[in-house]
Amino acid sequence: MIVSTLAELPGVATRAIIINCSTRQVSTLALMSVLRHANMPVLLIDCASTDGSWAWFSTLAKQYSFDLLKMPLRPHGKTLDRIFRDSCDESLLLVDSDLEILQGDVMSKLADAMTDSTAYGAGFLHQGGAMPANAQIKASGGRYMDRMWIPFCLLKVASVKRALAAGSTFMHSRDYLEFPWHGGLSRLIYARHRLPGLRRISLEVFANRRERIHGERVPFREYDTGARVHRALVGQGQHLAHLGEPYWSQSLRHYHGVTRATLTQDFQNATAPDAIAAEVAARLASEYQLVVG
């Protein structure tokens, strides 16, 4: 069914969400795997695709049971904020458009984990850690903050709504701490790393003060998509139920970054669609007897 807003969909216990942004082939593989293994209503959201996705999925919806919705193309975090604010469902399963569920055991494990009243969701913990120094960060790297592994996670809508209402967001961002007394000034000072002649300037003289004020010596904290929501909910005494192995490696296949590579040319750390097109087409044909038109 084609809907114009999330509010048109009646609330259900759990709904799967796939966001498609001009990645028709891999999104079809993600959709078919969810329909096979997840046993829940599925909503595919198309964000201003230019590759014929809307016509393709509108036709596919006549053969398979899933809903379709158009949304503007926004940063991923802003789209997720909007989805959770508008949702009437109890839980949402986020499935990346370039992820395939390989076997259904992971779904029963997710459901079991969600019975924990202190869990805001279930999936896989994307653990943070020190970010190494590189060409742009001569003196020291920052800290990558913990988050839910956003390509595949089941989240309780009420918990996320509370975090969003309190000012949190799924949007990626960075806290600058290099000049420990002032975040805005820290941001301006940190911009020197973009200028070759200024990169050698070190403010490590403030490291001890950063540790006293902010609890660690790093010059910045990196919050990838979902990390601020995770931190807010952990601060409220909740946690993400982490499934661990073998569910991550045996139950899922993630091509990683196909949407980024599609929307942004020469994007680093992302899989080019052409590099996996033959493999994805073969999976669709052999597993689902489907050829993407």
Buried (B, 14 or more C-beta within 10 A) or exposed (E): EEEEEBEEBEEBEBBBBBBBBBBBBBBBBBBBBBBBBBEBBBBBBBBEBEBEBBEBBEEBBEEEEBBBBBBEBBEBBEBBBBBBEEBEBBBBBBBBBBBBBBEBBBBEBBBEBBEEEEBBBBBBBBEBEEBEEEEEBBBBBBBBBBBBBBBBBBBBBEBBEBBBEEEBBBBBEBBBBBBBEEBEEBBEBBEBBEEEEEBEEEBEEBBEBBBEEBEEBBBBBBBBBBBBBBBBBEEBEBBBBBBEEEBBEEBBBBBBBBBBBBBEEEBEEBBBBEEBEEEBBEBBEEBBEBEBE
